[in-house]
Amino acid sequence: MTQAAPEPVFEQPWHAQVFALTVAMNEAGRIEWPDWAARFSATLKRDGLDRDLDGGDDYFRAWLATLEAMLAEQGAAPASEVRILRDAWEEAFLTTSHGQPVRVRDG
C-alpha cells in the first residue's frame, strides 16, 4: 500500500496563496526551484530568521519578499507597483467594516 505525501497545512489563507503562486510560477517556467531555494535561504539569513521557523507569518513574509524580488527582477512586478497595490489593499483592509468584503478603490 502506497502512502500519499501529507498535504501542507497553512496557518493563514495568504500563506497557502503565496505558496500556490510560487508553485504556479515554477510550473509556468518563470522560476526554477534551485534558484528559488538559494534566494529564499538568503532572504531568511539576511532577515535574521535563523531560528526554527514553523511556517508562520515570519516564514511566509520572507517567502513573499523573495517572490516579489524575483518578479521585480523579471519586470513582471516592479517594486513600485507592488508597493502601491500593497498600500491600497492595506488601506482597504483597515477601513472595511468587520464581515464586509474588502475592496480596493479605483484610482
Phi and psi in radians as a Rosetta constraint file:
Dihedral C 1 N 2 CA 2 C 2 CIRCULARHARMONIC -1.540 0.35
Dihedral N 2 CA 2 C 2 N 3 CIRCULARHARMONIC 2.307 0.35
Dihedral C 2 N 3 CA 3 C 3 CIRCULARHARMONIC -1.731 0.35
Dihedral N 3 CA 3 C 3 N 4 CIRCULARHARMONIC 2.270 0.35
Dihedral C 3 N 4 CA 4 C 4 CIRCULARHARMONIC -1.268 0.35
Dihedral N 4 CA 4 C 4 N 5 CIRCULARHARMONIC 2.629 0.35
Dihedral C 4 N 5 CA 5 C 5 CIRCULARHARMONIC -1.130 0.35
Dihedral N 5 CA 5 C 5 N 6 CIRCULARHARMONIC 2.513 0.35
Dihedral C 5 N 6 CA 6 C 6 CIRCULARHARMONIC -1.172 0.35
Dihedral N 6 CA 6 C 6 N 7 CIRCULARHARMONIC 2.538 0.35
Dihedral C 6 N 7 CA 7 C 7 CIRCULARHARMONIC -1.313 0.35
Dihedral N 7 CA 7 C 7 N 8 CIRCULARHARMONIC 2.461 0.35
Dihedral C 7 N 8 CA 8 C 8 CIRCULARHARMONIC -1.141 0.35
Dihedral N 8 CA 8 C 8 N 9 CIRCULARHARMONIC 2.583 0.35
Dihedral C 8 N 9 CA 9 C 9 CIRCULARHARMONIC -2.020 0.35
Dihedral N 9 CA 9 C 9 N 10 CIRCULARHARMONIC 2.296 0.35
Dihedral C 9 N 10 CA 10 C 10 CIRCULARHARMONIC -2.055 0.35
Dihedral N 10 CA 10 C 10 N 11 CIRCULARHARMONIC 2.449 0.35
Dihedral C 10 N 11 CA 11 C 11 CIRCULARHARMONIC -1.231 0.35
Dihedral N 11 CA 11 C 11 N 12 CIRCULARHARMONIC -0.631 0.35
Dihedral C 11 N 12 CA 12 C 12 CIRCULARHARMONIC -2.252 0.35
Dihedral N 12 CA 12 C 12 N 13 CIRCULARHARMONIC 2.596 0.35
Dihedral C 12 N 13 CA 13 C 13 CIRCULARHARMONIC -0.999 0.35
Dihedral N 13 CA 13 C 13 N 14 CIRCULARHARMONIC -0.626 0.35
Dihedral C 13 N 14 CA 14 C 14 CIRCULARHARMONIC -1.201 0.35
Dihedral N 14 CA 14 C 14 N 15 CIRCULARHARMONIC -0.456 0.35
Dihedral C 14 N 15 CA 15 C 15 CIRCULARHARMONIC -1.090 0.35
Dihedral N 15 CA 15 C 15 N 16 CIRCULARHARMONIC -0.818 0.35
Dihedral C 15 N 16 CA 16 C 16 CIRCULARHARMONIC -1.118 0.35
Dihedral N 16 CA 16 C 16 N 17 CIRCULARHARMONIC -0.665 0.35
Dihedral C 16 N 17 CA 17 C 17 CIRCULARHARMONIC -1.171 0.35
Dihedral N 17 CA 17 C 17 N 18 CIRCULARHARMONIC -0.771 0.35
Dihedral C 17 N 18 CA 18 C 18 CIRCULARHARMONIC -1.221 0.35
Dihedral N 18 CA 18 C 18 N 19 CIRCULARHARMONIC -0.583 0.35
Dihedral C 18 N 19 CA 19 C 19 CIRCULARHARMONIC -1.113 0.35
Dihedral N 19 CA 19 C 19 N 20 CIRCULARHARMONIC -0.858 0.35
Dihedral C 19 N 20 CA 20 C 20 CIRCULARHARMONIC -1.098 0.35
Dihedral N 20 CA 20 C 20 N 21 CIRCULARHARMONIC -0.666 0.35
Dihedral C 20 N 21 CA 21 C 21 CIRCULARHARMONIC -1.111 0.35
Dihedral N 21 CA 21 C 21 N 22 CIRCULARHARMONIC -0.709 0.35
Dihedral C 21 N 22 CA 22 C 22 CIRCULARHARMONIC -1.140 0.35
Dihedral N 22 CA 22 C 22 N 23 CIRCULARHARMONIC -0.748 0.35
Dihedral C 22 N 23 CA 23 C 23 CIRCULARHARMONIC -1.069 0.35
Dihedral N 23 CA 23 C 23 N 24 CIRCULARHARMONIC -0.767 0.35
Dihedral C 23 N 24 CA 24 C 24 CIRCULARHARMONIC -1.097 0.35
Dihedral N 24 CA 24 C 24 N 25 CIRCULARHARMONIC -0.679 0.35
Dihedral C 24 N 25 CA 25 C 25 CIRCULARHARMONIC -1.127 0.35
Dihedral N 25 CA 25 C 25 N 26 CIRCULARHARMONIC -0.658 0.35
Dihedral C 25 N 26 CA 26 C 26 CIRCULARHARMONIC -1.150 0.35
Dihedral N 26 CA 26 C 26 N 27 CIRCULARHARMONIC -0.814 0.35
Dihedral C 26 N 27 CA 27 C 27 CIRCULARHARMONIC -1.108 0.35
Dihedral N 27 CA 27 C 27 N 28 CIRCULARHARMONIC -0.504 0.35
Dihedral C 27 N 28 CA 28 C 28 CIRCULARHARMONIC -1.455 0.35
Dihedral N 28 CA 28 C 28 N 29 CIRCULARHARMONIC -0.044 0.35
Dihedral C 28 N 29 CA 29 C 29 CIRCULARHARMONIC 1.408 0.35
Dihedral N 29 CA 29 C 29 N 30 CIRCULARHARMONIC 0.243 0.35
Dihedral C 29 N 30 CA 30 C 30 CIRCULARHARMONIC -1.453 0.35
Dihedral N 30 CA 30 C 30 N 31 CIRCULARHARMONIC -0.484 0.35
Dihedral C 30 N 31 CA 31 C 31 CIRCULARHARMONIC -2.398 0.35
Dihedral N 31 CA 31 C 31 N 32 CIRCULARHARMONIC 2.617 0.35
Dihedral C 31 N 32 CA 32 C 32 CIRCULARHARMONIC -1.887 0.35
Dihedral N 32 CA 32 C 32 N 33 CIRCULARHARMONIC 2.422 0.35
Dihedral C 32 N 33 CA 33 C 33 CIRCULARHARMONIC -1.016 0.35
Dihedral N 33 CA 33 C 33 N 34 CIRCULARHARMONIC -0.747 0.35
Dihedral C 33 N 34 CA 34 C 34 CIRCULARHARMONIC -1.066 0.35
Dihedral N 34 CA 34 C 34 N 35 CIRCULARHARMONIC -0.712 0.35
Dihedral C 34 N 35 CA 35 C 35 CIRCULARHARMONIC -1.135 0.35
Dihedral N 35 CA 35 C 35 N 36 CIRCULARHARMONIC -0.796 0.35
Dihedral C 35 N 36 CA 36 C 36 CIRCULARHARMONIC -0.981 0.35
Dihedral N 36 CA 36 C 36 N 37 CIRCULARHARMONIC -0.859 0.35
Dihedral C 36 N 37 CA 37 C 37 CIRCULARHARMONIC -1.073 0.35
Dihedral N 37 CA 37 C 37 N 38 CIRCULARHARMONIC -0.734 0.35
Dihedral C 37 N 38 CA 38 C 38 CIRCULARHARMONIC -1.128 0.35
Dihedral N 38 CA 38 C 38 N 39 CIRCULARHARMONIC -0.759 0.35
Dihedral C 38 N 39 CA 39 C 39 CIRCULARHARMONIC -1.203 0.35
Dihedral N 39 CA 39 C 39 N 40 CIRCULARHARMONIC -0.705 0.35
Dihedral C 39 N 40 CA 40 C 40 CIRCULARHARMONIC -1.129 0.35
Dihedral N 40 CA 40 C 40 N 41 CIRCULARHARMONIC -0.737 0.35
Dihedral C 40 N 41 CA 41 C 41 CIRCULARHARMONIC -1.045 0.35
Dihedral N 41 CA 41 C 41 N 42 CIRCULARHARMONIC -0.741 0.35
Dihedral C 41 N 42 CA 42 C 42 CIRCULARHARMONIC -1.128 0.35
Dihedral N 42 CA 42 C 42 N 43 CIRCULARHARMONIC -0.671 0.35
Dihedral C 42 N 43 CA 43 C 43 CIRCULARHARMONIC -1.105 0.35
Dihedral N 43 CA 43 C 43 N 44 CIRCULARHARMONIC -0.808 0.35
Dihedral C 43 N 44 CA 44 C 44 CIRCULARHARMONIC -1.043 0.35
Dihedral N 44 CA 44 C 44 N 45 CIRCULARHARMONIC -0.771 0.35
Dihedral C 44 N 45 CA 45 C 45 CIRCULARHARMONIC -1.152 0.35
Dihedral N 45 CA 45 C 45 N 46 CIRCULARHARMONIC -0.787 0.35
Dihedral C 45 N 46 CA 46 C 46 CIRCULARHARMONIC -1.076 0.35
Dihedral N 46 CA 46 C 46 N 47 CIRCULARHARMONIC -0.669 0.35
Dihedral C 46 N 47 CA 47 C 47 CIRCULARHARMONIC -1.459 0.35
Dihedral N 47 CA 47 C 47 N 48 CIRCULARHARMONIC 0.046 0.35
Dihedral C 47 N 48 CA 48 C 48 CIRCULARHARMONIC 1.278 0.35
Dihedral N 48 CA 48 C 48 N 49 CIRCULARHARMONIC 0.429 0.35
Dihedral C 48 N 49 CA 49 C 49 CIRCULARHARMONIC -1.640 0.35
Dihedral N 49 CA 49 C 49 N 50 CIRCULARHARMONIC 1.080 0.35
Dihedral C 49 N 50 CA 50 C 50 CIRCULARHARMONIC -1.628 0.35
Dihedral N 50 CA 50 C 50 N 51 CIRCULARHARMONIC -0.033 0.35
Dihedral C 50 N 51 CA 51 C 51 CIRCULARHARMONIC -1.387 0.35
Dihedral N 51 CA 51 C 51 N 52 CIRCULARHARMONIC 2.941 0.35
Dihedral C 51 N 52 CA 52 C 52 CIRCULARHARMONIC -1.144 0.35
Dihedral N 52 CA 52 C 52 N 53 CIRCULARHARMONIC 2.182 0.35
Dihedral C 52 N 53 CA 53 C 53 CIRCULARHARMONIC -1.791 0.35
Dihedral N 53 CA 53 C 53 N 54 CIRCULARHARMONIC 2.509 0.35
Dihedral C 53 N 54 CA 54 C 54 CIRCULARHARMONIC -1.909 0.35
Dihedral N 54 CA 54 C 54 N 55 CIRCULARHARMONIC 0.313 0.35
Dihedral C 54 N 55 CA 55 C 55 CIRCULARHARMONIC 1.458 0.35
Dihedral N 55 CA 55 C 55 N 56 CIRCULARHARMONIC 0.356 0.35
Dihedral C 55 N 56 CA 56 C 56 CIRCULARHARMONIC -1.545 0.35
Dihedral N 56 CA 56 C 56 N 57 CIRCULARHARMONIC -2.811 0.35
Dihedral C 56 N 57 CA 57 C 57 CIRCULARHARMONIC -1.023 0.35
Dihedral N 57 CA 57 C 57 N 58 CIRCULARHARMONIC -0.760 0.35
Dihedral C 57 N 58 CA 58 C 58 CIRCULARHARMONIC -0.978 0.35
Dihedral N 58 CA 58 C 58 N 59 CIRCULARHARMONIC -0.800 0.35
Dihedral C 58 N 59 CA 59 C 59 CIRCULARHARMONIC -1.082 0.35
Dihedral N 59 CA 59 C 59 N 60 CIRCULARHARMONIC -0.834 0.35
Dihedral C 59 N 60 CA 60 C 60 CIRCULARHARMONIC -1.369 0.35
Dihedral N 60 CA 60 C 60 N 61 CIRCULARHARMONIC -0.392 0.35
Dihedral C 60 N 61 CA 61 C 61 CIRCULARHARMONIC -1.158 0.35
Dihedral N 61 CA 61 C 61 N 62 CIRCULARHARMONIC -0.705 0.35
Dihedral C 61 N 62 CA 62 C 62 CIRCULARHARMONIC -1.157 0.35
Dihedral N 62 CA 62 C 62 N 63 CIRCULARHARMONIC -0.688 0.35
Dihedral C 62 N 63 CA 63 C 63 CIRCULARHARMONIC -1.035 0.35
Dihedral N 63 CA 63 C 63 N 64 CIRCULARHARMONIC -0.854 0.35
Dihedral C 63 N 64 CA 64 C 64 CIRCULARHARMONIC -1.125 0.35
Dihedral N 64 CA 64 C 64 N 65 CIRCULARHARMONIC -0.726 0.35
Dihedral C 64 N 65 CA 65 C 65 CIRCULARHARMONIC -1.067 0.35
Dihedral N 65 CA 65 C 65 N 66 CIRCULARHARMONIC -0.682 0.35
Dihedral C 65 N 66 CA 66 C 66 CIRCULARHARMONIC -1.143 0.35
Dihedral N 66 CA 66 C 66 N 67 CIRCULARHARMONIC -0.807 0.35
Dihedral C 66 N 67 CA 67 C 67 CIRCULARHARMONIC -1.102 0.35
Dihedral N 67 CA 67 C 67 N 68 CIRCULARHARMONIC -0.771 0.35
Dihedral C 67 N 68 CA 68 C 68 CIRCULARHARMONIC -1.049 0.35
Dihedral N 68 CA 68 C 68 N 69 CIRCULARHARMONIC -0.741 0.35
Dihedral C 68 N 69 CA 69 C 69 CIRCULARHARMONIC -1.101 0.35
Dihedral N 69 CA 69 C 69 N 70 CIRCULARHARMONIC -0.745 0.35
Dihedral C 69 N 70 CA 70 C 70 CIRCULARHARMONIC -1.128 0.35
Dihedral N 70 CA 70 C 70 N 71 CIRCULARHARMONIC -0.753 0.35
Dihedral C 70 N 71 CA 71 C 71 CIRCULARHARMONIC -1.185 0.35
Dihedral N 71 CA 71 C 71 N 72 CIRCULARHARMONIC -0.597 0.35
Dihedral C 71 N 72 CA 72 C 72 CIRCULARHARMONIC -1.142 0.35
Dihedral N 72 CA 72 C 72 N 73 CIRCULARHARMONIC -0.746 0.35
Dihedral C 72 N 73 CA 73 C 73 CIRCULARHARMONIC -1.052 0.35
Dihedral N 73 CA 73 C 73 N 74 CIRCULARHARMONIC -0.612 0.35
Dihedral C 73 N 74 CA 74 C 74 CIRCULARHARMONIC -1.386 0.35
Dihedral N 74 CA 74 C 74 N 75 CIRCULARHARMONIC -0.182 0.35
Dihedral C 74 N 75 CA 75 C 75 CIRCULARHARMONIC 1.426 0.35
Dihedral N 75 CA 75 C 75 N 76 CIRCULARHARMONIC 0.089 0.35
Dihedral C 75 N 76 CA 76 C 76 CIRCULARHARMONIC -1.371 0.35
Dihedral N 76 CA 76 C 76 N 77 CIRCULARHARMONIC -0.477 0.35
Dihedral C 76 N 77 CA 77 C 77 CIRCULARHARMONIC -2.624 0.35
Dihedral N 77 CA 77 C 77 N 78 CIRCULARHARMONIC 1.395 0.35
Dihedral C 77 N 78 CA 78 C 78 CIRCULARHARMONIC -0.983 0.35
Dihedral N 78 CA 78 C 78 N 79 CIRCULARHARMONIC 2.458 0.35
Dihedral C 78 N 79 CA 79 C 79 CIRCULARHARMONIC -0.940 0.35
Dihedral N 79 CA 79 C 79 N 80 CIRCULARHARMONIC -0.683 0.35
Dihedral C 79 N 80 CA 80 C 80 CIRCULARHARMONIC -1.124 0.35
Dihedral N 80 CA 80 C 80 N 81 CIRCULARHARMONIC -0.666 0.35
Dihedral C 80 N 81 CA 81 C 81 CIRCULARHARMONIC -1.234 0.35
Dihedral N 81 CA 81 C 81 N 82 CIRCULARHARMONIC -0.681 0.35
Dihedral C 81 N 82 CA 82 C 82 CIRCULARHARMONIC -1.100 0.35
Dihedral N 82 CA 82 C 82 N 83 CIRCULARHARMONIC -0.752 0.35
Dihedral C 82 N 83 CA 83 C 83 CIRCULARHARMONIC -1.076 0.35
Dihedral N 83 CA 83 C 83 N 84 CIRCULARHARMONIC -0.765 0.35
Dihedral C 83 N 84 CA 84 C 84 CIRCULARHARMONIC -1.081 0.35
Dihedral N 84 CA 84 C 84 N 85 CIRCULARHARMONIC -0.799 0.35
Dihedral C 84 N 85 CA 85 C 85 CIRCULARHARMONIC -1.157 0.35
Dihedral N 85 CA 85 C 85 N 86 CIRCULARHARMONIC -0.729 0.35
Dihedral C 85 N 86 CA 86 C 86 CIRCULARHARMONIC -1.077 0.35
Dihedral N 86 CA 86 C 86 N 87 CIRCULARHARMONIC -0.759 0.35
Dihedral C 86 N 87 CA 87 C 87 CIRCULARHARMONIC -1.109 0.35
Dihedral N 87 CA 87 C 87 N 88 CIRCULARHARMONIC -0.689 0.35
Dihedral C 87 N 88 CA 88 C 88 CIRCULARHARMONIC -1.128 0.35
Dihedral N 88 CA 88 C 88 N 89 CIRCULARHARMONIC -0.740 0.35
Dihedral C 88 N 89 CA 89 C 89 CIRCULARHARMONIC -1.156 0.35
Dihedral N 89 CA 89 C 89 N 90 CIRCULARHARMONIC -0.692 0.35
Dihedral C 89 N 90 CA 90 C 90 CIRCULARHARMONIC -1.098 0.35
Dihedral N 90 CA 90 C 90 N 91 CIRCULARHARMONIC -0.797 0.35
Dihedral C 90 N 91 CA 91 C 91 CIRCULARHARMONIC -1.055 0.35
Dihedral N 91 CA 91 C 91 N 92 CIRCULARHARMONIC -0.779 0.35
Dihedral C 91 N 92 CA 92 C 92 CIRCULARHARMONIC -1.089 0.35
Dihedral N 92 CA 92 C 92 N 93 CIRCULARHARMONIC -0.749 0.35
Dihedral C 92 N 93 CA 93 C 93 CIRCULARHARMONIC -1.097 0.35
Dihedral N 93 CA 93 C 93 N 94 CIRCULARHARMONIC -0.790 0.35
Dihedral C 93 N 94 CA 94 C 94 CIRCULARHARMONIC -1.272 0.35
Dihedral N 94 CA 94 C 94 N 95 CIRCULARHARMONIC -0.374 0.35
Dihedral C 94 N 95 CA 95 C 95 CIRCULARHARMONIC -1.851 0.35
Dihedral N 95 CA 95 C 95 N 96 CIRCULARHARMONIC 0.084 0.35
Dihedral C 95 N 96 CA 96 C 96 CIRCULARHARMONIC -1.637 0.35
Dihedral N 96 CA 96 C 96 N 97 CIRCULARHARMONIC 2.336 0.35
Dihedral C 96 N 97 CA 97 C 97 CIRCULARHARMONIC -1.124 0.35
Dihedral N 97 CA 97 C 97 N 98 CIRCULARHARMONIC 2.541 0.35
Dihedral C 97 N 98 CA 98 C 98 CIRCULARHARMONIC -0.962 0.35
Dihedral N 98 CA 98 C 98 N 99 CIRCULARHARMONIC 2.353 0.35
Dihedral C 98 N 99 CA 99 C 99 CIRCULARHARMONIC 1.538 0.35
Dihedral N 99 CA 99 C 99 N 100 CIRCULARHARMONIC -0.146 0.35
Dihedral C 99 N 100 CA 100 C 100 CIRCULARHARMONIC -1.667 0.35
Dihedral N 100 CA 100 C 100 N 101 CIRCULARHARMONIC 2.649 0.35
Dihedral C 100 N 101 CA 101 C 101 CIRCULARHARMONIC -1.144 0.35
Dihedral N 101 CA 101 C 101 N 102 CIRCULARHARMONIC 2.461 0.35
Dihedral C 101 N 102 CA 102 C 102 CIRCULARHARMONIC -1.524 0.35
Dihedral N 102 CA 102 C 102 N 103 CIRCULARHARMONIC 2.206 0.35
Dihedral C 102 N 103 CA 103 C 103 CIRCULARHARMONIC -2.320 0.35
Dihedral N 103 CA 103 C 103 N 104 CIRCULARHARMONIC 2.378 0.35
Dihedral C 103 N 104 CA 104 C 104 CIRCULARHARMONIC -1.490 0.35
Dihedral N 104 CA 104 C 104 N 105 CIRCULARHARMONIC 2.307 0.35
Dihedral C 104 N 105 CA 105 C 105 CIRCULARHARMONIC -1.254 0.35
Dihedral N 105 CA 105 C 105 N 106 CIRCULARHARMONIC 2.544 0.35
Dihedral C 105 N 106 CA 106 C 106 CIRCULARHARMONIC -1.251 0.35
Dihedral N 106 CA 106 C 106 N 107 CIRCULARHARMONIC 2.524 0.35
